[in-house]
């Protein structure tokens, strides 16, 4: 037995996939088309440079920038080809086995499910890696022109390889979920290209300016906040290889998607659900901790970083809004599921069992509320830990409810009134008016006291934690009600995301009236904004920014975190009450089956 055989376990699925793929002519035709397309892109860029030299004579002095353009042109072309090719290799891996009736034979073998997923995924990623590495000789022209170093090439190619692993795992996941290969391919390509289209239209300005934008658009800054920390050469504030954050992010994301595919192949998926949840917790904790530290150092100019993004996300508390957005998107994923008739009849017992350690390990949706509360506490811990890491522990709550700072702002000059008698200055025979003398307007102490008292009532970090826990509990119970009512996980998931979309879109698209004052009158649609937890966070850490947003100005006399907390607790209680008649109806129409009870409690 060789040393390789001793340390690397044999995987028959991987061996069979590699042999079947490389023995046919299809693999070599794909390689030929891939390299041909890259060669055409390279020739086009090189021809453009030659034309610049011929027409202007200045192309020779710009060889360094031309080298960078050729390098990034080749990389972008490879990236798009990888996004097109990799899903086609993995999105039909499981569905083809089912359509050809060979999946049952794999189930009868002693191979574990992880070996099946690993073999098919590694074979596809290995072939994609072959395509990527085969283009390395074309980069020699970039080294000839200069400004490209080997470390940059290695870093970029690692991103491409790990990106192909992430996309391949995405296709594997949909292949394990979809019923046919066509559906799996369509869903995979939608999940790959739809976010890219959104990012392209939202973040074009930020990308063009190298992320040194002064735009206060939350959408633009959100894209920057998700990409810039991971593309930086710092990991948790430590100088490392550039792009190390992307390597870890892509690796954890690929492992998460592959674990979902592995669990879907199990006869009892809930017994392996803890694997997916554990990887998700590691991914969420790493992402939020890294983003928090990066933006804290950016805001405080630590380590040579300069604040490049202004607006709500540019401040440390803005990263808390990012964590809230990710938390909102995660609630429907973990709080919806397929309920068996036995679980519906024993809904409240199953819900109580989900709040135990055994229930968390099973990964059923009944344990979703408790898991989401723990995830909320993890995001809060990452936020607090980032302050402690950089030695700013005393500033954890200073950016929330800034009473002292706002009091000093209110006690200063608010309205400047010019003096009527302005002196005249004579310069070079022309009379020039001197700048007006500004005098501060008198400040009413009663107004200052009322505004400071209002800011004091807005709360701080503890109030935000209470509000977020109430949100995840209420939204999770609402999602559980949808799962019981429709008895279909995909319908419940779609309706939950429709509700989430309405919470975001309705307040933004609402028209406002200004009948008697400058404050907009709340309309029926604007009250949906109270369900959005990020509005409460925005009010707490930037109360005077309300004058710029109509949907917030309508509630400038309200304490939003209290109202949001009460609303979501009420929605959760109402969801439980609406579930009671569904449970009673199921009890009347069916009796308990011992086998279902054994399976549910195993």
Beta strands, then each sheet from edge to edge (+ up, - down):
strand 1: 234-235
strand 2: 238-239
strand 3: 416-418
strand 4: 424-427
strand 5: 430-433
strand 6: 438-440
sheet 1: 1+ 2-
sheet 2: 3+ 6-
sheet 3: 4+ 5-
end
